[in-house]
């Protein structure tokens, strides 16, 4: 996924409905970004039931430069009120002069034994 946001503008740019069973999972993503603003980044979020439901995972991708970097976080799907989940890529835009640009090379959700 190539992403791009003008200064001061952000929001959800991609989402996928998931049907994970209760348990532990690992969310992984490989990405890069082309802006040095610390506040500007892509953030993967997984929410129960609705896109604005309770968050079970938040994965900031603070990549710098052209080289792809891997980001990961462990999370748990609760046994109640979370029969479906929304995985969303939320862009937190730059507040300065620079636009946010980058690329997500991959995103995965796997069962975890941890």
N, C-alpha and C positions, 0 to 999 in steps of 0.2 A: 504494500500500500504506500504510494507516494502521498505525502500530506503537505499542505501549504496553508498558512493563515496570515492575514494582514495584521499589522500591529494593533493590539487592543481587541482583536476579534478571535474567538475560539468557539469551542463547543464539540458536540459529538459528531464525528465524521464517518464512523463505521460501527455497526453493531451486529451481533449474531445471537440468536436464541439458543440456549443450551438446555439439556435435560440431564444434569448430573445427579447421580444418586447421593444420598448422604454419605459423608466420609471426607477424607483428607486428599487434597490435590496440590499439584504444583503448576503454577502459571509461569510460562517462560516466553520471552520475546527477544528477538534480535533486531536492533534498529540503530539508526544514526540520525543526527540532526545537524543542521547547517546554520546555527545561530549560537552566540556565546551568552545570551541572556539566561541567567540561572533560573528565572521564573518561567521561561518559555519551554514547554516540553509536551510530549504526548504522554498520556496516562491511561493505562488499561484499567478498567473497573469491571467488577462482576457484582451485580445486584440481584437479590432474590425477587422473584415474581414480576416486578415492573422495573423499568429503567430508572425510576426514582425510588425504588424499594431499598431495603437495608443492604448496605455494601458488605460483601463477605471477602472481597479482595480489592486492593488498590496497588497498582504497580507503576510507579513513576519511572519514566525512561529518560534519564539524565545524560544521554549520550552526547559526546562532543566530537565534532569533526566528521570527516568522511569515513572513518573506519567503523564498521559495525561493532556493537557491543551487546553482550547478552545480559538480560535482566531477569530476575526470578523472584517469586514469593510463594510461600506455602500458605494455603488457606483451607478452611473447612466449610463444607455445605452442611447446614444444620438439618436434623431429621424432621423438623416441622416448619411449615409455612415457607418452603423454599423448593417446591417441586419443579420449578423452572427458573432459569437464571438468564440474565442479559449480560453478555460480554460486550463492552463498548470501548472504543478509542476516543478519548476526550482530549482535545487540544487546549492547553492552557497557553494562551497567546502572549507574545512579548508586549511589554508596556512601553518600550522605547521606540526607536526608529526602525529596528530590524523586524522583518517578517520571519515567522517560524516556518522552516522547511525541513523535511526529513523523509526517511523511508523506513517502513517496517518490513523487514525481510521475512520474518516468520513470527507466528504466535501459536502456542500450544498449551493445552490443558491435559495433564496426565495424572493418573492416580499416584498417590505418594504413600510410601510405607513409613514415613516419619511421623 
